[in-house]
C-alpha cells in the first residue's frame, strides 16, 4: 500500500498540464528575454485543427471525417468550401474541401494535453518536431499523418485514415520567443545539435 501511494505522489508532481506550465514559464522567459511584466510573456490564443478531403464527392467519407474530427477535438467541425473552381483538380466552387475546428479556453488546453502526452508518443517514428514548424509570427503548424494516434478513434475505424494539421497560435512576437515558450509548455521539438 505504501509503495502505491509513493508512486502516485511522484506521478502527480511530474505530470503538469499545459495550463499550469504556461503560468510557471514566466520566470524562465523573464531571465531570457528581459520581460518586466507578466503580460509581456507569450500566451496561447487558440488551436486550429483542420483536415482536407481533396476532391472527394463521397458523402459518407465527408461525414466520417467530420464526425471523427469532432470526436478528437470535442467540438463540432465546420465545413470549408472551395473558393473557386479548378477543372484539373475536379473541384467546383462551393464544394467541400475540408473541415476545421478552432479551439479556445479549456478545450484548447485539453486538446494540447492530449496531443503532447498521448498523440505524439503514439506517432510512429516520432523524434520531435522540427524548429522550422514555427513561423516568423510565433505560430507553430504541424501535421499528423494519421488521426488514429488519438484515443477517441476505435480500432474498427482504421480503414478510413486521414491526416490532420494543427496550428498553435501564440502571442509571441518572433520565432525565438515562440520556441522558448512552446518548449516550456512541453511541445517536443528536435534537440539542437551541439557543435
Secondary structure, DSSP 8 states (H G I E B T S, - for coil): -HHHHHHHHHHHHH---HHHHHHHTHHHHHHHH--SSGGGS--EEEEEEEEE-TT---HHHHHHHHHHHHHHHTS--EEEE-SS-BGGGTB-TT-EEEEEEEE-HHHHHHHHHHIIIIIHHHSTT---B-GGGB-TTS-EEEEES-GGGSTTS-GGGTTS---EEEEEEE--SSHHHHHHHHHHTT--B------
